[in-house]
Amino acid sequence: MTKVNSILIIDDDDVSNFIYKRVIESTKAANKITTFVRAREALEYLEETAKSAPGDFPDIIFLDINMPVMNGWQFLEQYQSSFQSKLGKRPLLCMLSSSVYQEDISKAYTYADVKEYISKPLTSQIMTNLLQKHFS
């Protein structure tokens, strides 16, 4: 099984973050799993990591759409403007959402960095398939 160094989960629901972390741990997919319930804090973490330890920048980012204060779309706008040309490696950015609206799915793929749209919940099978598809 392919293993990545780091995965970042951004979801405003602590319980979901806990479950997704356990799912990823069960697949032994990553050395490090970091979670944030606030998108703004996740952006700050990414900015600091890009400056101080670029080798630790996440290989995969799972991003929820519907979050308070800064939603997934706002995060993507900030992310793209902050990291457009700063990163050597581009993480696999996956929208992880309960939204099944075609408008949300279509909108997600208008962002160059979004490579996957996953309907919740994240399962070990989905995680395994992602690794095989993007990291084998």
N, C-alpha and C positions, 0 to 999 in steps of 0.2 A: 504494500500500500504506500502510495506517495504521501509524504509528509511535508508541510510547509512550516516556516519558522513562526509566523505570527498571524493571528486572526483578530479582527476588531469587530465587535457587535455594538450597534447603536440602536437602542430601542427604549422607549420611555417606560416599559413595563419590566420591573425587577424580576418578576416571576418568569417571564419569557426569557430574559437574559440568563437566569439561572438554569432553566431547562436547556436552552441552546448550548450553553457552555458544557453541560453534562453530555449532551448528544455529541458534540465535537470531541470531548474527552473520550467518549466510548469508542470513537473511530480512530483515536490516536492520530488525528489529522494535523495537529499543530503542537509545537513546542510551547507556545505562549498564546493565551486567549485573554483579551482585554474587553471589558464591557463598559458602556456608558449609557446612562438614562437621559442625558442632555446632549443634544447635538453640538451645541456651542462648546462644551467641555471636550468633546471628542475632537473638534477642530483644533482647539488649543493643544491637545495632546499630539495630534498629527504634526502641527507646526513645530512643536518642541522636538519631537522625534526626528523630523526632517533635518533640523539644525544640528542636534547633538548626537544622534545615533541613526543616520540614514539606513544603515544595514538592518535596523530593527523595525523599519517602516512596515506596516502590515502587508502580507501577501494577499489577504482576502479581507474585504470590508463588507459586512452585512448591515444594511441600512433600512430602517422602517420609514414609512412615508408620513403617517399621521402621528405627529408628536407635538406637544405644546411648545410655546416660545419660538423654537426654530424647528420647522418641519423638515422632512427629507428633501423636498425640492429646494428649500432655502439652503440647506447643507450642501447640496450638489452645486448650487451657484457659487457659494463661497469656496468650496473645495476646488472647483475647476479654476477659479480666478487665482487662488492661492498656490496651486500645485501644477498648473498647466505646463510649465517648462522647467520646474525645479527637480523633478524626479527622474532618476535613471530608469528604474523599474516602475511600471504602473501596476498597482494592485488590481486584483479581480474585484470589481465593485458589483455587488449583488443587492438589488432591492429585495427586501424580505418583508412582505406586507400581507395584511388580511384583505386588502382591496382586490376585488376581482373585476373592477371596472376597466373596460377596454381603453378608456381615455387615460387612466393611470399607467397601464401597461405600455401604451403607445408613447406617452410622454416620457416614461423612464428611458426608453431607447433613443430619445432625441439627444440624450447626454452621451457624449463620446465615451466617457469612462464606464458607463453602465453596460455590463456584459450579460447579466442574467436578471430575470424577474422571477422571484420565487414566492409562491403563495404559502403563507404560514400554515402549518408549522414546519420548521426545519427538522428533517429526519436524518437518521444515519445513512439511509439510502441516497437521499439527495446530496448529502455531504460527500459520500463516496463517489457518486456520479460527477460532481463538480471537480473533485480532485483528478479523476480519470480524464475528464474532458479537457481541463485547462492546465494540468501540471504533470501529465505523463510524458 
